């Protein structure tokens, strides 16, 4: 029953997420979203300092492929020392790959140029949706779910979940702070990443349902 409830809730959230992303995407080049982007841009950039510059460059690097390589090694170490359930590592890696591939396709579909502002880091791809925001939400969001469902000690669960939430927020915010994404790019990335999270949770729980009560 718990798996069925989780699968049902995930399906509902998946549908809501798709609708939200479609609605946001339809406004990408509109005046309303442009006003939102400009106001958030100005607010975030007003806090620029050398210290914050260093911090957000650091966290945006964590959202690159090299950063995920390091995180996956750490995850492998945690799995080895605790559950030995290597399937968990394969699952979060699969979610990351799915989010990355779909982000490339979405960027080409919407073809939105980067903000015409000072960039504090070098970028060469299109803008919408933010790949960093999408990948971090998909990867760390699903990691949060797996950790929550795990048998890890409560202090370890709390630490991993708190750090994951911080990274999702920081990586997404860094893209606006560094001038390489519109705020709506990050919002779209977060929504698209969350769609992958709930989709994978849905599949994960359906598999568990059939594993425990296979059709005969």
N, C-alpha and C positions, 0 to 999 in steps of 0.2 A: 504493500500500500504506500509506504513513503516514497518509493521510486516512482509510482504512478502519479502521485501528487506533484512531485518535483518536475516530472516530465510535462504534466499539464500546465503548470505555472510557467515553465520554460517556453512552451509553445505559445502561450498567450503573450509573454514578453517578447518573443521573437517576432510575432505579428505586429505588435506595437512598435518595436524597434524599426522594422521595415517601413512602416508608415511614417514614422518620425524622420527617418533618413530621406525618404522620397520627398516629403514636404520641405525639409530644409534644403535639399538639393535644388528644388524648383525655385528657390529664392536666391540662389548663389549669386546671380548677377543683377539682382534687383536693388532698388534704392533703399528699401527697408533694411535689408541685411547689410548694405554698405554703410548706413548710419550706425548700426550696431557695431560693425567691425571697427569703424573709425573711433568711436567713443571708448571701446575697450582697449584698442591700440594705444590711444593717448594716455589712458589711465595706467596701463602696465608700463609703458615706456617712461612715464614720469618717475618711476622708481629705479631707473638704471643707475647702478654704481659699479665701480671696479670689482667689489666683492661679489655682488650678484651676477655680474658678467661671468666671473670665473665659475660660480656655482652652476649657472644655467648652461654654460658650455660643457661642464662636466656631466650634468645629467642628460643633456642631449646626446652626448657621446655614448652614454649607457644605452640609449635607445637606438644606437646603430648596431650593425651586425657583429662588430667586435664585442660590444657590450653584452649582447645576448649570448655570445659564445662563453664569456666569463660566467654569466649567470647560470647557464646550463651546466657548466662544470661544477658550480657550487651546489646546484640542485642534485646533480649526480652524487656528490659527496654526501649530502643530507640523506638521500635515498639509501645509499650504501650503508650509512651508519645507523639507520633507523628501520624502515619498513622492508627494504630489499625488493620493493615492488617497482621494477624497472618500467612497467607499463605506464606509470604516472609520468615518467620523464618523456616517454614516447608521445604521450597525449599532449603535453604542453608544447612540445616541439612541433607536432602536427598542427596545432591551433596557430602557432606563430607563422608557420609556412603558409597556411591557408589565408591568414590575414594579409601577409606580405604580397602574395600573388594576386589576391583580389584587389588590393590597394593599387597595384600597377594598372590593372584593368580599369578601375574606377577613375584614376587620374586621366587616363587617355580618353575615357568617355566624356568627362566634364571639361577637360582641356582648359583649366583655369591657370592663368599666369601667377607667378609669385608677386607679393606686394612690392611696389616700386618705392622701396625705402632702403635705408642703410641696413645691410645684412652683416651681423657680427660673426657669422660662419658661412662657409661656401656651400651652395646648393645648386643642383643642375636639373632637377626634375620639376614636374608640374606641381600645382599647389593643393588642389582639392580632391579628396580629403587628405588630411595630414597622415602620412605613413607612420610617423613616430607616435602620434596619438592613437592611431588605430592599432598598431602592433602592440603597444604597451598595454592598452586596454584589453586586447584579446589574450595576450600572454599572461600578464599579471592578474587579470580578472579571473581567468580559468585556474590559474595557480591558487588564487585565494579560495576558490570553490574546493579544489582538491585538498588543500591544507585544512580547510574547515571540516571536511568529511573524514580526514585522516585520524589516526590514533596517536598523533604526536602529543607530547606534553603541552598543557595549556599555555605555559609561558612561551614555548616555541611557536605555537600557533599564533598567539597574539603578536609576537615580534615579526613573524613573516608576513602576516596580514597587514600590520601597520606599515611596514616598510613598502609593501606592494602598493598600498593605497597612496603613499607618499610619492612613489616613483611614477605612478599613473598621472597624478596631478602635476608633479614637477616636470616630467618629460613633455606633457602637452603644453603647459604654460611656457616652457623654455622656447618653444617654436615661435610663439608670439613675441616673447621678450626679445629674442634674437633677431626679430624682424623678417623671418623667412616664411611665416604663415599668417594668414588672416585668422582672427578668432573663430570665425565660422568654419574654417578648415579644420581646426582642432576639435570643435564641437561635432562636426561631421565625422571626423576620425574616431572620436570617442563612441559615438552612436554606432558606427559601423563595426567597431571592435566589440562592443557589447552584444551586437547581433550575433557575432561569431561565438561569443562566450555562451549565450543562452542556447544557441543551436547545438554546440558541442555538449552542453549539459543535458539537453534533450536527448541527443543520440546516446550519450553515456548512460542515462537512466533507462532508456528503452532497451539497450543491450543487457543491463542488469535485470530488467523485468523478464526478458526472454531466457536469460541464463538461469534464473531462479524458478521460472515456471514456463518451460518451453512448450510450444504448441505440439500437440501429438495428433 
